[in-house]
């Protein structure tokens, strides 16, 4: 399978023990891992990407449920069903994206569900951050096919979702809660895994073209199939272009501005992904995969008519791997990844080029001890390198070129019990970080079908940590004395299935930080006071088992405390929404409403920056598609249909009403 994956709160017993150590054996570890197998293992199931053609397609956002458990990776670091997780997990697949009208932005694919909050400082080109259950964007571990997505030059470690393309992704998994016990640093809020296209037994393809507001144009092609008896391929190419909006056209916040009268912030992105899989004999799989992505993001730095501020970025990923079923009880898998990211920005005021490189390898051994008990042992090693080239025209003087690197070795184990009624899992991990020393994290989770097929109870508790980034330590405002932050996260949940058409879900969660890394205008520092986030998730769903219609609604009140009695910045007090879809003959209709409550942000138009409340907002979206033939589909999608005026970041407005139309051809 794929080599990937909560104790009572109190005085933070999980704080990692830190001691000096070096990871000089990184290169040897990577070589050993690569020899032990080769790299990213394959999935054992036959994964067809034509979810659209499946008559049992599920509603747009699907939680785990008895009738149709999903195959996912994140809870176990190998493939399993959604019910093999005591932590909440959400799956969004191709069918879900289709029902929403093929939205291109990742926030429009994963948004509008409890515990998920996106914010952006503009349109397509705006920096986009994602937080889970009130934690911060850099507290979320992001993976592609189980392998990390990390930019070593990122300011605080978060992923900018505006520059990470979801084209070619067939399924997204969102795992909530602390999972450093499996994934190491930066998995406090949860883990997101993007699963790309897989080869199919028969030749399949899809071409899509879309045009819409802001002169937006999208084109993509997906192609999968066999090459002979033992080899298969998956290929995706695509791109998007938009002239965007002027994100700062209304800096005085009087709401009478017209973005069409100002310089717009354009966006261009191109993506290509490819994958080859080879199965020489039953029980042995090999693969190689690659991705190339370029993007051009314009933004407003000094005002709404700033025509010079732009970022050009490039990302390259190459991975390879294998999985070997040694016998019915033992399975060995291994994978290796090489990744490079480059960002270039003229006259940024600090650095005009950021170049990051990531080398990563992992191996995992799975043992079916007895029928309900499985044990896993894994090791992963990584090296990050960041190079920063100064801007010679910096207003306060060139900050100087610098580069740095970090190395880490992690060893982990997990034990899983699953007899169909009771489920339990425990994980333990130790990381040896070149700079920060040792950190030990863990998690414990349990699930129980108190009333089989009708009522399930779950609980999860886990520790986590996040090591400071290279930039936080050594950037122009860096603090070399930063220490890792730690956290304890726990949740309890109940899911009721009184009827095959109806389910109710409720969760209570809490995250407690210690030495949280906070950034000010001057430099990052470890907070003296502990911070907490807690909330409740309630969701009700009506859905046709055949997937012809669905209706769901949720409410997610939450509170946060930065240790000084104030809300943690950019943490909404309320998330709520509803979504429904209907398939009737050749037509599919869907509509959604989303509400984001009050939150606070720093207003940097004053000095020092002042804490300011951001108004709540409600968005309405809808989509309709028509399939006159099995091969053809025409769709129309609209967003922000009520023309809501809102800001995710102070001083930056977001998209007004927008409409997009497209056509899809399949074979």
N, C-alpha and C positions, 0 to 999 in steps of 0.2 A: 504494500500500500504506500500511500504518500507519506514520506517522512516529514512530519510537521512538529497539536492541541491547540473549599474556601473556609475555625476556632473563634470563640467568642471575642467580641471587642473589649478593649480595656486599655491597658497601658502599652499598647503596641509591641507585643512579644515577638513580632515578626521582623523587627528592624534588622537589616542585614549586618552581619559582622564584617567590618572592613579592616583589612590589614594589607600592608604593602606586598605586592607580588608582581611578577613579570610574566608575559605570555610569549617568551622567546620561542616556544615550540609551536607557534601558530603554523608556520609553513609545513613542518613535519606532520602536524595534525591534519592539515588539509590534504596532504599527500596520502596519509593513511586512509582518511575517509574516502578519498577518490579511488584508492585501490580496492578498499573493502567492497565497493560496488562502483557505480559510475556516477550516478546522480539521480535527478528527480524521478522517483518511481511513478509508474503508471497506475491508473485506477483499474480495478479488476472488472468493473461493469462495462457494458457496451454503452458508451455515452453518446447518444445521438443528439445533435444540436437542434433537431427539428422539433422542439417542444411545441411549436405552433400546430403541428399536425397531430398531436396527441389529444384524443377526445377526452381524456381524463385530466386535462390541464387544470391547475389549481388557481385560486384567486391571486390577485396581483402581489400581495405581500402575505407570505404563508408562514405561520408558526408551525411547530411540530404538532401533528395530530395523528391519531391512530389509523385512519383510512389510508393515508398516503405519506408515510415517513420519507424524508428526503435523505439523499446520500450527501454527506458533508465531511469536511476534513478537520475543521478547527478544534472541536472539543477533544480530539484524541491524537492529533498530529498524524493521523491515518484515517482512511475512509471508514465511516460508520453512519448510522442513521441519526436523525435529529433527536430522537428519544434517548440516545446514548449520551446525553448531556444533562447535568443537573443545573447548569447555567442556562439562562434564556438564550435562544438562538433564532434568528430570522433568516429566511432564504428568499432571495429575489432572483427569478430566472428569466429566460427569454420570453416566456408567455406573459409574465408580469410586465416587462418592459413594453411588449407589443400592445397590451391593453391600455397602457398609459400613453400610447401614441408615439412610441419610439423616441422618447426624450434623449437628447444628446448629453446634457449636463448630468454628472453623476448625482448631484443633489436632487434632481428630479426623478432619479431612479430609486434612490435609497431613502429619500425624505418621507415625511408624513407617516411616521410610526413612533410609538412610545420609546423614549430614551435616545432619540436621534435628533441632533440639531446641527444644521449647516448655517454658516454665515459667510458673506462675501462682501467685498468693498467694490462692487460694480456689477457688470453684466458677465458675458462669457469670459472676458479678460480679467475680471476681478479676482484677487487672491481669495481662495475658497478654503475654509477650514471646517472640520467635522469634529464634534464632540459627542461622547456617549455617556449618558446618565450623569450629566453635569460635570464630568471631568473635562480636561482641556484637550486641545487638538494633539498635543505632543504626548498624550497619555494613551494613544490608540496605536496598536501595532498593525501595520498594513502589509499584506502579503499578496503576491501574484503566484498562483499555483503552489501555495505553501512556502514560497521563498520571499525573504524580506524585501520591502521597498523602502530604501533609506537613502537620503542624500546627505553625505557627511558634511556638506557645507551649509545645510539648513541652519537658520539662526537658533532655533530651539528644538529642532528635531521633528516638527510636524510636517505632514504631507500637504502640499498645495494641490487640492483636487481639481483646480482649473487646468493644471498642466498634466494631470495623469489621465490618459485616455481610457475610457471603458469600451471603446470599439474592439470587437473581437472577444469580449467577455460574455460567456454564456450563463454564468451563475455567480451571484454575490452572496457571501455568507457574513452575517454580523453576529458575533459572539460577545455577549455582555459580561462584565465583571472582570476582576483581576485574574490574569493568567500568566504572570511572570514565572510561575512554577513550571510552565511548559515552554514559554517563548522568550523568557529573559526580560531585558530592559524594555520599558515603555509599553507595558500591557496592563496598565492600571484600569482604564475604562473599558477595554475590550479588545477584540481582534477582528479585523475585516480581511477576508480572503476573497480575491477575485479569481474565478476559475475560467480559463480561456477555452476556446474551441478545441475539441478533440477529433481525431479521425473517426470516420463512420464506415460501416461495412459496405455501403453503397455510395456512389457519387452524389453529393448534394451541393447545392449552391444557392446563394441569395445575393441579389443586387438591390441596393436601395439608393434613392435620390430624394433630397428634400430641399425646399426653398421656403423662405418666410421672412418675418419681420427683421429689421436691421440688416437687410440685404444678406441674410444668412443662407448659405448653401452647404449641404452635406452630401457626400457621396461615399459609399462603402460597398465592398464585395467580400463575401465569405465563401470558401470553397473547401470541402472535405471529401475524403474518399479513400479507397484502397489503392495500393501500388503492388500488384501481385498478391500472393497469398498471405504473406507475413508482414508486409509493410503498409503503413497508412500515413496520410498527410492531412494537415489542416493549415489553411492559409487565409489571412485577412489583410486587406489593404483599405484605407479610408482616410478621409480628411474633412475638415470643417473650416469655413471662412465666414466671418461676420464683421461688419463695420462697428457693431456694438453701440454703446451709449456713452454720453459724457457723465462719468460717475460723480464729478464734483460740480455739476451745473447749478446746484442749489445750496451753496455753502452757507448762505444766510438763513436757511431753513424756513423761508417764508412760503414755500411751496408754489410759487408763481413762475418758476423758471421753466424754460423750454429746452430740453436736451438737444433738440434739433438745431438750435442756434449756436451750439458750441462744438468744438473739436471732439470727435468721437474716439473711443478707445477700441481699436480693432483687435481682432483675434484670428490667428491662422494656426491650424494644427494638422499634422500629417502623421499617420501611424501605419506600421506594417508589422505583422506578427506571423510567424511560421513555426510549424511543429511537425516532426517526423517521429513515428513510433514503430518499433520493430519487435515482433514476438516470434523469436526463432523456434521456441517450443512452448507447450503449455506450462504456465507457472513462471515464466521468465519474460520480462519486458524491459526494453531499453527505449530511451527517447532523447532527442535533442531539440531545443526550442530557442528561438531568438525573437527579439523585439527591437525596432528602431522607431524613435519618435522625435519629432521636431515641433517647436511651437514658437509663435511670435505673439507676445502679449503687450499691448499698449495700456498705459494707465495714466492717471492724473497725479502728479507729484506736487506741483506748485500752484495748481489751479485748474479750472475746467478747460482751458485752452492750451494746456501744456502738450505741445505736439512732439516733444523730444523724448519723453520718458517711455521707454520700452525695454522689454526683456526678451532676449532670444535664448531658447533653451533646447538642449539635446539630451536624449536618454537612450542608452544602448544596454541591452540585457542579453546575455547568452548563458543558457543552462543546459545541463545534460544529466541523465540519471538512469537508474535501473531499479527493479524490484524482483526478488527471487523467492518463490515459495519453496523453501528447502524441503519441507514435508508438510503434512496437514496441520502440524502444530507450530511450525517455525516459519517466520518470514523475515527476510533481510532487505532493507532498502537504503539507498544512499543518493545524494544529489550534490551538485556543485553549481555555483553561480558566480559569474563575473558581471559587474554592472558599472557603468560610468554615467555621470550626469554633469552637464556643463551649462552654466547660466552666464550670459554676457549682457552687460548694461553700461552704456556710455554715460559718463558724467553723473554717476549715482551719488557722489559725495563721499563714498567710502572705498568700495572695491568695484572694479569694472569687469572682473571675471571670477567665477566660483567654479572650481573643478573638483568633483568628488568621485572617488573610486571605492568600490566595495567588492571584497572577495569573501565568499561564504561557502562552507561545505558542511554537510550533516550526514549522519548515518543513524539508522534505527533498527533495532532487533525486537520483533514481536513474538511472544510465546503464549500459546493457548495452554495454560497450565492444566486446567480441567474445563469441563464444558462451560460453566458460568464465569470463570476467572481468566483474565488475560493480563499479562505483564509486558511492559515496554521498557526498554533501555535505550537511551539515545545520547549522542554527543554532537555538538555543533561548534564550529570555529569560524571566526570572522576577523577581517582586518578592514578598517576604514581609513581612508586617506583624504584629507582636504587641503586644497591649494587655493590661496586667495591672492589675487593680483590687484594692487592698489590703483585707485583712481588718481592720476597725477594732477587733476584739477579740483581735488577736494577742497571745499571752502575753508576748512580749518587745518589745512595741510595734509599731505599724503599720509595715510595711516601706516604705510609700509607693507611690503609683501610678507606673507608668512605661510607656512604649511605645517601640518601636524598629522599624526596618525595614531590610531588606537587599535589594540588587539584584544580579543576576548575568547575564552574557551568556556563552554557551558556543558555540563553533564547533568542529565535528568533521568528520572525513572517515574513510572506511573503504574498503578494497579487498578484494574477495573473489574467489578462484579456486576453481572447482568443476567438474571434468571427470568426476565420477562415481567416480573412483578416488582422486584426490588432492584435498584440500581445504585451503585456506589463507585466512587473514583477518588483516588488520592494521588497527588503528584508532589515530587520533591526535586528541586533543581539547585545546583551550585554553579555560579559564574566566577571565573577568575579574570578580572579586568586588568589590563596592563597598568592603568593609571590609578583606578579606584580601589583595587584589591578585591577581596572576596565578598560575595553576596549570596545568601541562601534564601530562597523563596519556596513557597509551598501552596497547595490548595487542597481542599476537601469538599466533595459534593455528594449528594445523595438524592435519589428519587424513589417514590413509592406509589404504586397504583393502589391507593386505599380502597378503591372500588374499581376493579379492572375494567378498562375501556371507558369508564365514566368519570373518574376523579383521580387526579395525580397531584402529589405534593412533592415539592423540590426545595432544596436548600444548598447554598454554595458559599464558601468563604475562602479567601485567598489573600496572600501577601504579594506585594509588587515593589519594584524600584525603578528609578530612571536615572541613568548616569548623565552628567552634564555633557553637552555637545562641545565640539571643538570650538565653535564660534562663541558659545557662552563662556568658555574658559579664556580664549586668546584673541577674540575679535577686537574691533576698535574700542568697544566698551566692555571687554571681557573681564572676568573675575577668576583668576587662577586658583582661588581658595574655595571655590564652590565644592560642596559635598553632594553626593547622590541624595535624591529625595526618596522617601519610602511611603508606602500606603498599605492600609488594610481595607479590604472591600468584602462586604457580605450581602446576601440577599436570600429571601424566602419567597416561594411562589406556589400558587395553586391554579390548576387548570381543570375545568369541568366541561364534560361533553354530554349534556343531558339528552341530546338528539343528534342524529347524524348530520343535521343541517345547522346545528347551533353549538357554539362553544363560548365559554367565559374564561378569561385569564386575569390573574392579579399577581402583582409582585411588589415587594417592599425592598428597597436597597439603601445602602449607606456606604460611603467611602470616607476614610479618615486619613489625612495626610500628616506626615511628619517631615520637617525640614523642606517643605515645598519650595521649589525654585521659582522665584518671582522676578520679573523684569521691571525695572524702572526706566526713567528717561536716561539715567546715567549708566547703570550696570546691573546685571542680575545678582541676586543674593539668595541665601537660604532664609526663609521666613522664620522668625522666632516663635510665632504662635502656630498651633496646629489648625488646619483647615478641614472642614467637613462638607459633604454634600449628601443629601438624603432625599428620597422621594418615593412616590407610589405610582405604579402603572396599572391601569384598568383598561381592559379591552373586551369588546363583545363582537362576535362575528357570526353572520348568517351566510352560508355558502352551499351552493348546489354541489353534491359530490361529483357530478359530471363536468363541473366548471362552467356551466352556462350562465350563472349569475352569482353575484356575491355582494355583501354589504357588511362593512365593518366600521366601528367607531371606537375611539380611545380617548382617555384623559390621563394626563401625566403631570400632577402637581409636584414641585420639588422646591427645596430650599437649600441655601448654601451659606456658609459662614467662613470668612477669610481669617478667622482667629481674632479679629478686632470688632466683631459684631456687625460687620457689613457683608453684603452679598459678594461672592466671588465674581469678578468682572466677566461679562458676556455669558452668564449662566441664567437662562430663562426661568422664571418662577412657575410657568405653566406651558405645557405643550398639549395640544388637543387637535383632533381631526376626525374626519370621516371619509370613506371612499366606497364607491360602488361601481359595479360593472354589470352589463347585460349583453349576452350574445343571442341574437335572434336571426335565424337564417343566415344571410350573408353579411349582416350588420353586427358590429360590436360597439357598444356605447359605454363610456366611463366618465365619472365625474368625481372630484375630490375637493374637500375644503380643509384648510389647515390654519391653525391659530398658534401664534407664538406670543407668549406673555411678556410682561415687563422684565427688563434686565438692565444692567448698568455697563457703561463703557467710560474710558478716559477720553476727555476732550482735550486734544493737544493744541487747539487754537489758542489756549491760554497758557501762561507760564507762572507757576507750575500747572501741570495738567489737572483738570477738575473732574471729579466723578459726576457723571450725568446719567439720568435715567433715559432709556429709550422706550418709546411708546410701543405697546402691543400692536399686532397687526393680524389680519385674516386674509388669506389668499384662496381664490377659487380657480380651479382648472378643469378642463374637460377635453375629451378626445372621442372621435368617431372614426371607424374604419369600415370599408366595404370590400368584400371579396367576391367579385363576379365569377371568378374561377379559382380553383385550388392554387394555381401558380401565381395569380395576380392579387394585389391588395393596394387600395388607395386609402389614405388616412388624412385626417385634419386634427391638429392639436392646438389648444389655446391655453395660455397661462395668465394669471393675474387678471381675470376677466372683469373684476369689479374696480380696476384701476386704483388699487390700494397704494398709498404712498407710505413707504417704510424704509428704515435704515437698519442694516445689520451691524455696521460700523459707523460711528459718528463722523459726519461730513461726507459720507459716500452713499448716494442713493442707489437703488437697485432697479430691476427691470419693471417697466410699466406693461400694460397689456401687449401680448405678443402672440402671433399666429403663425403656424407652420403647416405646410402641406407636403405630402410625399407619396411616392409610389414604390412598391416592393415587387420584385419578380423572383420566383423560386423555381428550382428544378430538382 
